[in-house]
Each structure stands twice: as structure tokens, then as C-alpha cells.
Amino acid sequence: MTVTASARMSELLHATSVRQVRLVCGVILFAYVVSHFLNHALGNISVDAMEVGVYYHTTFWQFLPVAIVFYTAALTHMGLGIYALYQRREFRWRAIEPLQLALGLSIPALVMAHVIGVRLGQTLFGHEKLYPQELYLFFVASPGRVWTMTILLVIAWVHGCIGIYFWLRLKPFFTRAAPYLLAAAVLIPTLALLGIYQGGRSVMSDAEDAQWRANNVTQRQLGTAAEADTLDRISNGLTYGYFGLLGLVLLARGARALRERRAGMIALSYGNGKTIRVPKGLSVLEASLRHNVPHASVCGGRARCSTCRIRIIGDHAALPEPSQREAFVLARVGTTDPSIRLACQLRPDSDLSFFQLFTPHTLSANAHASTPARIGQERYLVSLFVDMRGSTQLAEKRLPFDTVFIVNRFLGAVSQAVIENGGQPNQFVGDGMLALFGLTADPRTACRQALTAVASIAAHVDELNEILSHDLRQPIRFGIGVHGGEVIIGDIGYRDHIVFTALGDAVNVAARLQDMTKTLACEAVVSEEVRRTAGLPDDALPQQEVAIRGRDEPMLVRIVADSRLLSALVDGAARVAA
């Protein structure tokens, strides 16, 4: 057990990158911002409600272990942001990335005075600045400060939302969750700003009362002029120091660029005849960006995917060793060949020849995200394999063109049934077809669509048999396998022979289930995963455990002797769910 725990810890450390540390710190800070914004939103009720809310807010965030984590995350996130300003050589991925960095770097300068005035004022002088005091300062004593605070709130929120977007955009659930996340991203800051405005109006009205000022605007709460001057000097000094640090980073960037030019240039050959010359120190992907060379990269050079992989041509022994993050990503995709590297992580210091393993689908490297789903995306899909039975015997007794005609009529009937039920015909292999469900639907809907499509296929084939009854000695029969799960969808192929399809265990299992309809003497075999996700009753279909080639454990499936019954079962499950 100790060895296992140690191995897991070692794997975790190898999988951790600077970007992941920045992400974790950013999520902690964003949680604080959300809590603070919700507290501001209580101003739409009353200032008293804001004070009640801030009690619970500060109770949690000033709890010592939480406070240590929070301030550590804040300092780490700020430090990594400054490091990103130095480390990132190219900002041409998309305008949103340099915008996120610029907004993030502006936050410390804007928030410095507020943090010093509230937190350090409490620590050094015992000030008690709560909502009445802060709103009084913003709306009565120094009205101009409210605009600075508004700008800070908007910048902090936009910066955090961009980070959350970059984190979640490649997740399988993001498409379904995006409308709700967008609603929250708009409503929370809107309610917060309205709450501050309503609270400020209330304080402006209350401030006309001498008794209110005697209770809420005292030296104990706001401090003396000398104490305020001390806090201002500290705030100004830290702000100037922060700007000086940013200036040093920019000087360091210039010095690095000068040093790289003096160190000489290297040639990168892309294997298609194109060669570029770049300074030493650039990653291969950054070099593609700089020279506008198309290069696939779904994650934007964050080492969160492997679509920028390249294969080195020639000797690769002199290349720098893969970083921990690069080694982890390559191991995750099963790559053990040392000549395969991530272009976003490899920084060669000598001439290099390579070719890209993924064909870029964009005009330039900085436009990579225009069709990310076509390059590769993981999501839940339902795979439906259907195969025409007896086509070999059919071909033996007919002219080839007659056989092709009948097979095409069969595939046309099957495709029509799939499309009518929200699916997409994907691959045609001989007299069989793979259809995909869930490209634009949630898993439950996709499972129900696939099951309804099975019933529709049976109905369409019945119609086809009736139309061709004069020419068929036996009616056309079919077998269908249905299974759902996480797959990779993207463009597969070479040059002009590229098709959009799905790869993964779920697709393979659906094909195996279709084969089993022959031995189980049924029209369709549906996995228990699809039955359960679709919400069909447990006793709706006969069940059986079957061995799947390539799997160690048996699999529970449902036998469908008559596919036409599935439509009624799905309709019944939908009515129960409603």
C-alpha cells in the first residue's frame, strides 16, 4: 500500500505543470471573488443584509487554514502571472490570451490600496471598516474612488471568467454547461454592481443624519489622518515596487531576445520542404506562430493535449530531455517512441527536421481554434452499428449492379431512420453502417434517439421489403448493436482522404454487439449502459451477460428480438420522466 501511494504521488508530481499550479490558485481566488460578489449583491436588499453576509464571508476566509491557503494562492498566482509575462514568447494564439494576462497583471495595482486600507489598517491600527464605512468613503468622502473599484471588479471578473473558460472548454460537458455558465457570468457581476450602487445610495441618505455619522464614521472605524497617510505611503510604495518589477521583467525579456540573437539562429525544417530560421530558445510551436506556419494545437500550447505532436527526422539523441509535463502527456497517449515530441514543449538548440503527426485544419498556427472539434475532442456518444444480413447470398444470384442497387436502398432506408431521430450516418463499410448520436445532444437524449432509431430502422426496412417483394426471395434482415460511452471524435485520414469519425472502446463494443445478433438470434443487442442512461425500466428487455472480445470482464446487455417495440418503450420512459 505504501508503494502504491508513493507511486501515485510520483505520478501526480510528474503530471503537475506550472499552468496547473496557476489554475488551482486561480480557482481558489475565483471562489473568493464569487463569494465577495454575492456579498455585494445583498446590497439590493439592504446594507444590513450586506453586513450579515460579510460576517459569514470573513468568518470563512479569515479562518487561519483557509487564510493561509488563500494568501498563498494569491501570491503564487501573481508570481506565476509575472513569470508568464517573461516566459511567453508569442502572444498571437488569440486576442483573448494576451487580454487575460494584461487584465491579471493590472489587478494587483488596482487592488493594492483597498487591501492595504482594509486588511493592513485593521492589523496595524485596529480599524473596523465594514460596508457602511467603505460605502461612505466611496460615495460620500471620495466619490471618485467608486469608479476605480468598479473597474477593479469588472477586470477581476473578466480575468477569472477567461481562466475558467480556458480550463473547461475541452471538457466533454462544456457544451451542455456553457449556457448556464454564461448566465452566471453575466448575472453575478451585474447583481454585485447593482448591490454596491443600492448600498451606496442608502449610505448617502443615512450620512445626512448626524447620529448615523456619530455611530459609523469614527476614528476607531476609519482611523486618523496620520494613520491614513501611513497606509497611503505603504500602498504607494508597494504599487511603485510592483510597477518596477514589471519593468524589470520587460527589460529581462529584451535582454533574453538580444542574447538569443547573439547565440545564433537554428533552422527548423517541416518535412514538406518549408524551412524557417528562428533564435534558439523558442519552442517548435512558438516558431510556427512567429512565422505563421499552420500547426495543430487544440489547447493553445498548454501541454493539455497532444495534437501538436511531431516526429523527429534523423538523430534525436541531442535534443533536450522531455519535461515532466511533456513526459506525462506522451505517456498518457501511449507514446514510447523517443522521436515523438510535443511541439509546444520542445525547445531545440540546434537545427531540427520533423513532420507533424496531426494535419492542421487552419490557415495559420494562430488560428488553430477555429475548428477544434475537427482536430480531436472527447465526448459522450452513442454508437449504432447496423449490418445487412445475407448480402453474400444476395450477390451470388444477382448481377453486381443489382446487388449494389439493393444494398444502397437498404443503406438509404437505414440512414433516413437515423437522421429522422437526430443521429448522423458516419461510416459505410460494405453493407453496414456506423451512426453516431449525441453530437448535439446530452447523453440521455442521445440514448433515447438511438433506441428510437432502431425501431425506425425496422419500420423502414419493412417498407423496403414490401417495395422489393417482387424481386426478393427472402426479406432483408439486419443486425444492430448499440453502445454509449466516451469517445474521441475528429478528422481521420490523409490529405484528400480525411473523414470525420469517432474512435474509442464504445465504438468497438457496438460493432461487437452487432456481430452477436447472429448467435443470439435477435435483431438488436443494446448495452446496459444505453438502457440505463435512456431511463428504460429494468425489466423492459431480457438481459444476458456476454463475453466481449478484447475485454476481461463479461458485459451485461439487453436482447431485442423485435426492434419495433423499442419506440413504445422509449416513449413510456419519457412520459415517466416527465
Secondary structure, DSSP 8 states (H G I E B T S, - for coil): -HHHHHHHHHHHHHH--HHHHHHHHHHHHHHHHHHHHHHHHGGGT-HHHHHHHHHHHHHHHTSHHHHHHHHHHHHHHHHHHHHHHHH-----S-THHHHHHHHHHHHHHHHHHHHIIIIIHHHHH-----HHHHHHIIIII-TTHHHHHHHHHHHHHHHHHHHHHHHHTTSTTHHHHHHHHHHHHHHHHHHHHHHHHHHHHHHHHHTTSHHHHHHHS-HHHH--HHHHHHHHHHHHHHHHHHHHHHHHHHHHHHHHHHHHHHH-EEEEE-SSS-EEEEETT--HHHHHHHTT-----TTSSSSS--TTEEEE-S--TTS----HHHHHHHHHTT---TTEEETTT---SS-EEEEESS---SSSGGGGGGSHHHH-EEEEEEEEEEEEETHHHHHHTS-HHHHHHHHHHHHHHHHHHHHHTT-EEEEEETTEEEEEE-SSS-HHHHHHHHHHHHHHHHHHHHHHHHHTTTT-SS--EEEEEEEEEEEEEEEEEETTEEEEEEESHHHHHHHHHHHHHHHTTSSEEEEHHHHHHHT--TTSS-EEEE--TT-SS-EEEEEES-GGGHHHHHHHHHHHH-
